[in-house]
């Protein structure tokens, strides 16, 4: 069960009951800008399940927070802080079943734009290569034409033929 590690999302375990998302945010914000804080709730008690997730904007900030907060104490409880694994949902390999259809819309549009840009650049490169090949063929044809003209010119004038021979 090898799952990729999310390098900017941290799992924070061992949370006391008093800790909510605001307190968790306040505890981790000194390490960098935070994108999201979640404390999953137990459906029966509507209290968090003594763990949460903190997502930083930068991977380096997440690494610093993990280094400094793993083993630290918050509200009398020792925290366990590790990189989070992606959410696994029954029936969904990538966990797509738990996310709304528009959840990856931004990244989809970015991927589409990158693909279109790549195709445009490849088309420009193909056109440039074709133009270069055409110019090369024209140049070779012109050189061959020039050689034929030289031969024709030198055949008429024996001095020109000797001169052309000496230059080669």
N, C-alpha and C positions, 0 to 999 in steps of 0.2 A: 504494500500500500504506500508507494512513494508518491507523495503529493508535493507540488512546488511550494516553497515557503514564500509568504508575502512579506517582503523585506521592509515595508513601511507600515505594516500593521502589527501591533503587539498584543499578545494575550496577557492579561493581568489576572492572576489567580490569587485566592486567599483574601478576598475583600470582606470587610466587616459589613454587617447589616446597615450601618449608618451611612456607608459610602454610596453616594449616588453619582450620576454622570457629571454633575457640576464639580463635585469634590475630586473625582477622578481626573477631570480636565485640569483643574487647578494644580493637582499634584504633578502632572506631566507637562504642562505648558512651559516650564522653565527650560525644557530641552529643545523646543522648537515649535513652529506653527503646526497646530493640530487641525486635521481635516474633519475628523469624526470621532465621537466617543459613544460606545454602546455597552449597555449592561443588560443582557438578555433576561427577561422575566420568567419566573416559574408561573405556568398558567394557573395552577391551583391557588397559590398564595399571593400572586401579583407582586412578589418581591424578587429582587435579582438573585441569581443563583450563585453568588459569591465569586463571580468572575466577570470580566469585561474585556472590551477591545478598544484600543486607542490607535487611531490611524493618523500618522504624520504625513505632511506634504513631502518631506525629504527623507530618504533612506538613512542619511547620516544622522539626522535628529532621532530617528527611531533607534538606531544603534546606540547612541549616547544615552538615551532614556533607559534602554534595556541594561546597559552596563552599570548605570547608577542606581536604578530602582529595583533590580532583582535582589531580593534579600532585605530590602528596606522595610521599615515598619510604617503602617498607615492605620490609624485608629486602633492601635494595640495588636494588629495582625501583621505577620510577616508576608510580604508579597512575593509571588513567583511571577517573573516577567520573562517571556520568551517571544520569538517570532510566531505569529499566528499562521495556522494552516487554513487553506480555503475551506469554506463551509461545504459539508457533504450532505446532500439531500437524497433520500430514498428515491431511486428511479432516475436520478440525474447525475451523470458522471461529473459535470462541471458545476453542479449546483444551480443550474439555470431555473429549475422548477420553483425556487423560492424568490426569484427576482421578477419584477415586472418586465414586460417585453421591451420597454423603452430604457431599461437600466443601462444598456451598453450603447445607446444611440450616439452619444458623443464620440466614443472610440470608434464606432462603426463609420461615422461620417469622416473622422480623421483618416481611417484606413482607406476609405473610398477616395478621398482627396489625394492621398499619397499614391494610390494605385493609378489614378488618372494622371497625376504629374509624372509618374514613372513612364507610363505609356506615351505621354506627350514627348518626353525627353528621348525615349527610344525611337519614336517616329522621326524626330528632328535628326537624331544621329544617323538613322538609316538614310534619310534624304541627303544629308551631308556626305555620307559614304558613296551614295549613288552618283552625286554630282562630282565628287573627286574622281571616281572611276571613269566617268564620262570624259572629264577633262584629260585624264591620263590617256585614255584611248584616242582622243582627238590629237593629243600631242604626239603620240606614237605614229598615228596616221600621217600627221603633218611632217614628221621627221622622215618617214618612208617616202612621202611625196617629194620632199626636198632632195633626198638621195637620188631618186629617179630623175629629177630635173637636172641634178649635177651630172649624172651619167650622160644624159642627153646633151647637155651643154658641152661637156668635155669631149664627147665624140665629134662634135663639129670643130673644135679648136684643139689641136694637138698640144699646144703650149699650156692651155688651161688644164688639160688632162695630166700633164707632167707635174704641174703646180699642185693640183689636187692630190696626186699620188704622194708628193713630197710632204704635204701637210698631214697626211694620215699617218 
